[in-house]
Every structure is written in structure tokens, then in C-alpha cells.
Amino acid sequence: MQEHLQDGFDVRFDWGPHAARQAARRGDVVVIVDVLRFSTATASAVHHGASIHPRGYAQRERAAELAASLQAEPHTGGLSPLAFSAADRGRRYLVFSPNGAWCSELARDAVAVLAGALVNASAVAAQAGTRAERLGSAVSVIACGELWDDAPGSEPVLRPCLEDYLGAGAILRGLSGRPSPEASLCRDAFLGAAGGLDALLWECASGRELRTKGRGDDVAFSSALDRLDRVPLLTDGEFRAASAP
């Protein structure tokens, strides 16, 4: 429905893969937010000089073929932001995920696609805002959410999640222009929660899930606001560090 596109607003907020595709089709600057962990891992990768080719899980069976065609290598550290270091400078990685990477792939034809998280929120907002102003476009911040792995039949599988809502709100607070009601509420939710990000991510459903897998350090890293100043920009299908806006 046309009403769901948030037409007439300079700054928009929405959820999931379909919203990412729609934002790209209408010519928005698109910011993909998957805090735990794709966007944070991608921000860490470009901070260390690496680049990321995002792909959805459906293509994992073609990993070797894709890696060869892209002249990249599957990243064996998965989506952990702590798996990247200075030793990765200049390396090109193929990364699969069912949420952030898939949304990035669906939005690839947008005028610009950025990967944003809490760790680089201010830098992403500055980059997105400058590009939107230059292009005369709106900005759509897309929270990826999670997928229910036990949803039966045709039930909806997208699970909106707290960490992506907060990450999106952190980026939205830095954007100027007329926000949609959805964007305004998301921004205000972040502003109300900003003093307790560590605890919120630690105890939210996704944080707990990662902690049960021994990835508590990833949760702690991902909750640190503006710890990085590099912005992943999708260029020719590959996230690389964007130049200063």
C-alpha cells in the first residue's frame, strides 16, 4: 500500500527485507541496521581496512563459487566484530547472514547503501545526511530484525528486535529534515534509553542468545556508542569504507 511508504517525509524508518527493497526502489539513501551482529561486524571490518561482500543465507551453498567469482574469501570468523584486526587490511571477504547481509543485497540498487549500528551511529548519520542532501533524496533507516526459526507454516517470521530499534534510533537522532512518525518515535526511544545501552543489549533476547553461545564480548562491543568513525558504503556490491562526506 502506498501509505506504508512514508511518502512526503525526508527521514523514514521501517523493518526488514521488503522495506529495504522498497526504499531502494523509491530512490532513498538506505541505512541497513543489524546491530547483533552484521552491521557491527561490517563496521569493524572496514575500520581495519577490509571489505565485505554481503549475501543472504540462501546462497551459502554457492560459497566457493561466489568467492571465486568475487575474488573474495569466505570469512571464517562469521559475524563477530572482534574477528577483524589490522591483519585484515586489504582483504575482501564474503559474508552470509539471514538479516543484515540479505537486506543489504536487496537494497544494492539504491542511490547509496550504508551499514549502520550503535558503534558508528554518528558517522553514518553524517554520511547519509550529506549524501541525501546532495542527491535530493530521503533517508530510509531499515532495522533488519531477526527471523523466528520455529515459525510454523505461513506465519510471519520477522521478529522486530530491541537492539536494531535502538541502533536505528541512534542514527535517526543525527539526521535533519522532516521525520515520519515512525522515525520520530524510534529516535525518541533511543534518546530515552541512551543512558542504559550496555544493560539493555546485554539482557535483550538477542544479547542473551549470543551470551549462551559464548559471544558475550560481541554484545559488549556492539553496545558501545560511536566507538568507530568509519562508514561502510556499498560500492559495486562490496562494503568499503566511505570517504568523508
VONU-51717 format. One record per residue (C-alpha): residue number from 1; residue in one letter; x negated, y, z negated. Coordinates in pm, 1 decimal. Layout:
+--------+------+----------+----------+----------+
: padren : keza :       xx :       yy :       zz :
+--------+------+----------+----------+----------+
:    NUM :    a :        X :        Y :        Z :
...
+--------+------+----------+----------+----------+
END
This chain:
+--------+------+----------+----------+----------+
: padren : keza :       xx :       yy :       zz :
+--------+------+----------+----------+----------+
:      1 :    m :      0.0 :      0.0 :      0.0 :
:      2 :    q :   -123.0 :    346.2 :     92.2 :
:      3 :    e :    -50.6 :    476.6 :   -258.0 :
:      4 :    h :   -312.1 :    242.2 :   -402.0 :
:      5 :    l :   -595.0 :    406.8 :   -207.1 :
:      6 :    q :   -605.6 :    714.2 :   -435.8 :
:      7 :    d :   -593.6 :    944.4 :   -133.1 :
:      8 :    g :   -642.2 :   1314.4 :   -195.7 :
:      9 :    f :   -897.3 :   1269.6 :   -474.2 :
:     10 :    d :  -1270.7 :   1333.0 :   -449.6 :
:     11 :    v :  -1362.6 :   1070.3 :   -709.0 :
:     12 :    r :  -1193.5 :    730.5 :   -728.5 :
:     13 :    f :  -1213.4 :    418.5 :   -940.4 :
:     14 :    d :  -1098.7 :     66.3 :   -861.4 :
:     15 :    w :  -1166.5 :   -302.3 :   -923.0 :
:     16 :    g :  -1307.2 :   -593.2 :   -727.8 :
:     17 :    p :  -1392.8 :   -717.4 :   -379.4 :
:     18 :    h :  -1083.3 :   -596.6 :   -192.8 :
:     19 :    a :  -1124.1 :   -246.0 :   -334.3 :
:     20 :    a :  -1490.4 :   -244.7 :   -225.1 :
:     21 :    r :  -1392.7 :   -336.4 :    130.0 :
:     22 :    q :  -1113.4 :    -77.2 :    137.6 :
:     23 :    a :  -1339.0 :    200.3 :      6.7 :
:     24 :    a :  -1591.5 :    126.9 :    280.3 :
:     25 :    r :  -1323.4 :    128.3 :    549.3 :
:     26 :    r :  -1194.4 :    471.0 :    449.2 :
:     27 :    g :  -1543.4 :    623.2 :    462.6 :
:     28 :    d :  -1623.0 :    666.9 :     93.8 :
:     29 :    v :  -1961.7 :    663.1 :    -71.4 :
:     30 :    v :  -1931.4 :    335.9 :   -265.2 :
:     31 :    v :  -2091.2 :    261.1 :   -601.1 :
:     32 :    i :  -2092.1 :   -107.3 :   -698.8 :
:     33 :    v :  -2091.7 :   -168.0 :  -1075.3 :
:     34 :    d :  -2169.9 :   -513.4 :  -1216.7 :
:     35 :    v :  -2339.4 :   -443.1 :  -1548.9 :
:     36 :    l :  -2389.8 :   -803.8 :  -1661.7 :
:     37 :    r :  -2589.8 :   -862.1 :  -1451.1 :
:     38 :    f :  -2616.1 :   -796.7 :  -1074.7 :
:     39 :    s :  -2633.2 :   -415.0 :  -1073.0 :
:     40 :    t :  -2869.0 :   -402.7 :  -1369.4 :
:     41 :    a :  -3095.0 :   -668.3 :  -1216.0 :
:     42 :    t :  -3097.4 :   -481.6 :   -884.6 :
:     43 :    a :  -3184.4 :   -155.6 :  -1060.9 :
:     44 :    s :  -3469.9 :   -334.0 :  -1237.5 :
:     45 :    a :  -3590.9 :   -486.4 :   -910.4 :
:     46 :    v :  -3612.7 :   -155.8 :   -723.0 :
:     47 :    h :  -3768.8 :      7.4 :  -1030.8 :
:     48 :    h :  -4052.4 :   -242.3 :   -989.4 :
:     49 :    g :  -4078.9 :   -188.7 :   -614.0 :
:     50 :    a :  -3889.3 :   -496.4 :   -493.3 :
:     51 :    s :  -3584.2 :   -504.8 :   -267.3 :
:     52 :    i :  -3267.4 :   -716.2 :   -284.8 :
:     53 :    h :  -3054.2 :   -876.0 :    -14.0 :
:     54 :    p :  -2710.8 :   -935.2 :   -176.2 :
:     55 :    r :  -2493.5 :  -1230.2 :    -76.4 :
:     56 :    g :  -2180.5 :  -1387.4 :   -222.1 :
:     57 :    y :  -2183.1 :  -1737.5 :   -367.2 :
:     58 :    a :  -2011.3 :  -1878.7 :    -59.5 :
:     59 :    q :  -2341.4 :  -1850.5 :    128.4 :
:     60 :    r :  -2561.1 :  -2029.0 :   -125.0 :
:     61 :    e :  -2566.9 :  -2346.4 :     82.2 :
:     62 :    r :  -2739.2 :  -2147.1 :    358.2 :
:     63 :    a :  -3003.0 :  -2003.1 :    124.1 :
:     64 :    a :  -3305.3 :  -2141.9 :    308.1 :
:     65 :    e :  -3171.6 :  -2038.8 :    649.8 :
:     66 :    l :  -3076.6 :  -1690.3 :    530.1 :
:     67 :    a :  -3406.3 :  -1634.6 :    354.1 :
:     68 :    a :  -3596.8 :  -1725.2 :    669.6 :
:     69 :    s :  -3384.8 :  -1500.3 :    890.7 :
:     70 :    l :  -3419.4 :  -1207.3 :    649.0 :
:     71 :    q :  -3789.2 :  -1266.1 :    583.6 :
:     72 :    a :  -3699.9 :  -1277.2 :    215.5 :
:     73 :    e :  -3722.3 :  -1536.3 :    -59.9 :
:     74 :    p :  -3451.0 :  -1662.0 :   -296.7 :
:     75 :    h :  -3513.9 :  -1509.8 :   -637.1 :
:     76 :    t :  -3570.4 :  -1792.1 :   -883.2 :
:     77 :    g :  -3517.0 :  -1563.3 :  -1183.3 :
:     78 :    g :  -3149.8 :  -1536.0 :  -1096.5 :
:     79 :    l :  -2976.4 :  -1219.9 :  -1211.6 :
:     80 :    s :  -3186.4 :  -1141.1 :  -1516.0 :
:     81 :    p :  -3313.1 :   -780.5 :  -1511.0 :
:     82 :    l :  -3605.6 :   -899.8 :  -1721.2 :
:     83 :    a :  -3720.9 :  -1136.0 :  -1446.9 :
:     84 :    f :  -3874.5 :   -848.1 :  -1248.3 :
:     85 :    s :  -4214.1 :   -693.3 :  -1308.9 :
:     86 :    a :  -4487.1 :   -493.9 :  -1135.8 :
:     87 :    a :  -4594.1 :   -817.8 :   -968.6 :
:     88 :    d :  -4279.4 :   -799.2 :   -754.1 :
:     89 :    r :  -4377.5 :   -477.6 :   -577.5 :
:     90 :    g :  -4321.6 :   -512.5 :   -203.0 :
:     91 :    r :  -4137.1 :   -843.2 :   -230.6 :
:     92 :    r :  -3798.5 :   -899.8 :    -68.3 :
:     93 :    y :  -3551.2 :  -1120.7 :   -248.8 :
:     94 :    l :  -3227.2 :  -1291.9 :   -155.2 :
:     95 :    v :  -2983.7 :  -1282.3 :   -449.0 :
:     96 :    f :  -2646.6 :  -1456.9 :   -474.3 :
:     97 :    s :  -2364.8 :  -1362.5 :   -709.6 :
:     98 :    p :  -1985.7 :  -1402.0 :   -704.8 :
:     99 :    n :  -1919.6 :  -1044.8 :   -813.8 :
:    100 :    g :  -2169.0 :   -762.6 :   -757.9 :
:    101 :    a :  -2352.8 :   -915.7 :   -462.1 :
:    102 :    w :  -2027.9 :  -1013.8 :   -293.8 :
:    103 :    c :  -1874.8 :   -667.5 :   -343.1 :
:    104 :    s :  -2193.8 :   -511.2 :   -205.7 :
:    105 :    e :  -2177.6 :   -733.1 :    100.3 :
:    106 :    l :  -1811.4 :   -644.5 :    162.0 :
:    107 :    a :  -1889.5 :   -272.1 :    135.1 :
:    108 :    r :  -2200.2 :   -282.6 :    354.8 :
:    109 :    d :  -2044.4 :    -75.3 :    635.3 :
:    110 :    a :  -1970.1 :    220.8 :    406.4 :
:    111 :    v :  -2144.9 :    553.7 :    467.6 :
:    112 :    a :  -2355.6 :    470.1 :    159.7 :
:    113 :    v :  -2355.0 :    185.4 :    -93.4 :
:    114 :    l :  -2530.8 :    224.9 :   -428.8 :
:    115 :    a :  -2573.9 :    -21.4 :   -713.8 :
:    116 :    g :  -2494.7 :    140.5 :  -1048.0 :
:    117 :    a :  -2499.6 :     31.5 :  -1410.0 :
:    118 :    l :  -2542.7 :    179.3 :  -1754.4 :
:    119 :    v :  -2920.2 :    166.6 :  -1717.4 :
:    120 :    n :  -2925.3 :    407.8 :  -1420.7 :
:    121 :    a :  -2586.8 :    581.0 :  -1450.8 :
:    122 :    s :  -2701.8 :    944.1 :  -1436.2 :
:    123 :    a :  -2938.3 :    888.3 :  -1143.8 :
:    124 :    v :  -2669.3 :    702.3 :   -948.6 :
:    125 :    a :  -2411.7 :    975.7 :  -1013.9 :
:    126 :    a :  -2653.6 :   1241.3 :   -887.4 :
:    127 :    q :  -2736.1 :   1042.0 :   -575.6 :
:    128 :    a :  -2373.2 :    953.9 :   -499.5 :
:    129 :    g :  -2250.2 :   1309.1 :   -556.5 :
:    130 :    t :  -2514.3 :   1462.9 :   -332.9 :
:    131 :    r :  -2450.3 :   1215.6 :    -53.2 :
:    132 :    a :  -2072.6 :   1261.4 :    -74.2 :
:    133 :    e :  -2104.3 :   1638.9 :    -58.4 :
:    134 :    r :  -2339.7 :   1618.0 :    238.3 :
:    135 :    l :  -2112.1 :   1377.4 :    424.1 :
:    136 :    g :  -1780.6 :   1532.1 :    322.9 :
:    137 :    s :  -1674.8 :   1201.0 :    168.5 :
:    138 :    a :  -1510.7 :   1089.0 :   -151.4 :
:    139 :    v :  -1692.1 :    866.9 :   -402.8 :
:    140 :    s :  -1539.0 :    533.2 :   -499.6 :
:    141 :    v :  -1681.6 :    366.9 :   -807.9 :
:    142 :    i :  -1596.5 :     -3.4 :   -792.2 :
:    143 :    a :  -1613.5 :   -214.5 :  -1106.6 :
:    144 :    c :  -1666.8 :   -571.0 :   -988.1 :
:    145 :    g :  -1515.1 :   -757.9 :  -1281.3 :
:    146 :    e :  -1558.3 :  -1129.8 :  -1338.3 :
:    147 :    l :  -1388.3 :  -1438.8 :  -1197.8 :
:    148 :    w :  -1188.5 :  -1676.7 :  -1411.4 :
:    149 :    d :  -1341.5 :  -2017.3 :  -1347.1 :
:    150 :    d :  -1036.2 :  -2206.4 :  -1470.5 :
:    151 :    a :   -750.5 :  -2021.2 :  -1297.1 :
:    152 :    p :   -512.6 :  -2284.1 :  -1150.4 :
:    153 :    g :   -363.8 :  -2276.9 :   -804.3 :
:    154 :    s :   -290.1 :  -1935.0 :   -661.0 :
:    155 :    e :   -312.8 :  -1739.1 :   -985.0 :
:    156 :    p :   -522.2 :  -1419.0 :   -966.4 :
:    157 :    v :   -884.8 :  -1491.6 :  -1051.1 :
:    158 :    l :  -1026.4 :  -1141.5 :  -1111.8 :
:    159 :    r :  -1091.6 :  -1064.5 :  -1478.5 :
:    160 :    p :  -1144.0 :   -693.0 :  -1546.8 :
:    161 :    c :  -1425.4 :   -666.6 :  -1798.5 :
:    162 :    l :  -1531.1 :   -412.1 :  -2055.8 :
:    163 :    e :  -1894.0 :   -377.0 :  -1950.7 :
:    164 :    d :  -1813.1 :   -282.6 :  -1592.1 :
:    165 :    y :  -1544.3 :    -39.0 :  -1707.1 :
:    166 :    l :  -1797.8 :    134.5 :  -1932.1 :
:    167 :    g :  -2065.7 :    130.4 :  -1662.5 :
:    168 :    a :  -1825.4 :    283.9 :  -1413.2 :
:    169 :    g :  -1722.5 :    547.1 :  -1667.9 :
:    170 :    a :  -2085.0 :    638.2 :  -1733.7 :
:    171 :    i :  -2129.7 :    708.8 :  -1362.5 :
:    172 :    l :  -1795.7 :    888.8 :  -1327.1 :
:    173 :    r :  -1889.2 :   1136.1 :  -1602.5 :
:    174 :    g :  -2166.7 :   1267.5 :  -1377.6 :
:    175 :    l :  -1952.4 :   1322.8 :  -1067.5 :
:    176 :    s :  -1790.6 :   1654.2 :   -979.3 :
:    177 :    g :  -1476.1 :   1706.4 :   -775.3 :
:    178 :    r :  -1115.9 :   1613.0 :   -839.4 :
:    179 :    p :  -1091.7 :   1269.0 :  -1002.1 :
:    180 :    s :   -797.4 :   1034.1 :   -962.1 :
:    181 :    p :   -607.8 :    945.4 :  -1281.5 :
:    182 :    e :   -777.0 :    604.3 :  -1269.5 :
:    183 :    a :  -1121.1 :    766.8 :  -1253.9 :
:    184 :    s :  -1037.0 :   1019.4 :  -1526.3 :
:    185 :    l :   -925.0 :    751.2 :  -1769.7 :
:    186 :    c :  -1230.6 :    535.1 :  -1700.7 :
:    187 :    r :  -1462.9 :    833.9 :  -1757.5 :
:    188 :    d :  -1284.8 :    926.3 :  -2080.5 :
:    189 :    a :  -1303.9 :    567.4 :  -2204.6 :
:    190 :    f :  -1679.5 :    578.5 :  -2163.7 :
:    191 :    l :  -1708.5 :    913.9 :  -2339.8 :
:    192 :    g :  -1513.4 :    775.2 :  -2633.7 :
:    193 :    a :  -1730.3 :    463.9 :  -2653.4 :
:    194 :    a :  -2073.8 :    606.7 :  -2569.1 :
:    195 :    g :  -2194.0 :    601.9 :  -2929.0 :
:    196 :    g :  -2147.8 :    226.6 :  -2960.3 :
:    197 :    l :  -2258.9 :     76.5 :  -2630.6 :
:    198 :    d :  -2501.2 :   -172.4 :  -2785.6 :
:    199 :    a :  -2239.9 :   -327.9 :  -3012.1 :
:    200 :    l :  -1966.1 :   -325.6 :  -2750.3 :
:    201 :    l :  -2171.7 :   -508.1 :  -2489.3 :
:    202 :    w :  -2312.8 :   -746.7 :  -2747.8 :
:    203 :    e :  -1967.8 :   -855.3 :  -2865.5 :
:    204 :    c :  -1764.9 :   -830.5 :  -2542.6 :
:    205 :    a :  -1663.5 :  -1152.2 :  -2365.9 :
:    206 :    s :  -1938.2 :  -1134.6 :  -2103.6 :
:    207 :    g :  -2200.1 :  -1044.4 :  -2363.2 :
:    208 :    r :  -2101.0 :  -1340.2 :  -2576.6 :
:    209 :    e :  -2110.3 :  -1569.1 :  -2274.9 :
:    210 :    l :  -2465.2 :  -1464.0 :  -2189.5 :
:    211 :    r :  -2576.1 :  -1496.0 :  -2551.6 :
:    212 :    t :  -2451.9 :  -1856.1 :  -2563.9 :
:    213 :    k :  -2678.9 :  -1918.8 :  -2263.7 :
:    214 :    g :  -2978.4 :  -1771.5 :  -2444.2 :
:    215 :    r :  -2969.2 :  -1442.9 :  -2249.6 :
:    216 :    g :  -2921.1 :  -1200.7 :  -2537.7 :
:    217 :    d :  -3223.0 :   -999.8 :  -2422.1 :
:    218 :    d :  -3043.8 :   -932.6 :  -2094.0 :
:    219 :    v :  -2742.4 :   -795.9 :  -2281.3 :
:    220 :    a :  -2961.6 :   -566.4 :  -2490.2 :
:    221 :    f :  -3149.3 :   -439.5 :  -2183.5 :
:    222 :    s :  -2826.2 :   -378.4 :  -1991.5 :
:    223 :    s :  -2668.6 :   -167.3 :  -2267.5 :
:    224 :    a :  -2945.8 :     97.2 :  -2271.9 :
:    225 :    l :  -2801.9 :    409.3 :  -2109.0 :
:    226 :    d :  -3021.6 :    578.9 :  -1844.4 :
:    227 :    r :  -3333.2 :    376.7 :  -1917.8 :
:    228 :    l :  -3413.9 :    372.0 :  -1542.6 :
:    229 :    d :  -3414.9 :    652.6 :  -1287.2 :
:    230 :    r :  -3430.0 :    456.8 :   -960.9 :
:    231 :    v :  -3119.1 :    415.6 :   -748.1 :
:    232 :    p :  -3066.7 :    104.5 :   -533.5 :
:    233 :    l :  -2935.6 :    211.5 :   -191.1 :
:    234 :    l :  -2813.7 :    -49.8 :     57.3 :
:    235 :    t :  -3012.0 :      3.8 :    377.4 :
:    236 :    d :  -2983.3 :   -243.9 :    666.9 :
:    237 :    g :  -2824.3 :   -491.6 :    426.3 :
:    238 :    e :  -3100.8 :   -457.9 :    167.1 :
:    239 :    f :  -3103.1 :   -267.6 :   -161.2 :
:    240 :    r :  -3411.1 :    -47.0 :   -175.9 :
:    241 :    a :  -3499.5 :    246.6 :   -398.7 :
:    242 :    a :  -3335.2 :    561.3 :   -262.2 :
:    243 :    s :  -3535.7 :    878.2 :   -221.9 :
:    244 :    a :  -3448.3 :   1177.5 :   -440.7 :
:    245 :    p :  -3111.8 :   1329.4 :   -339.3 :
+--------+------+----------+----------+----------+
END
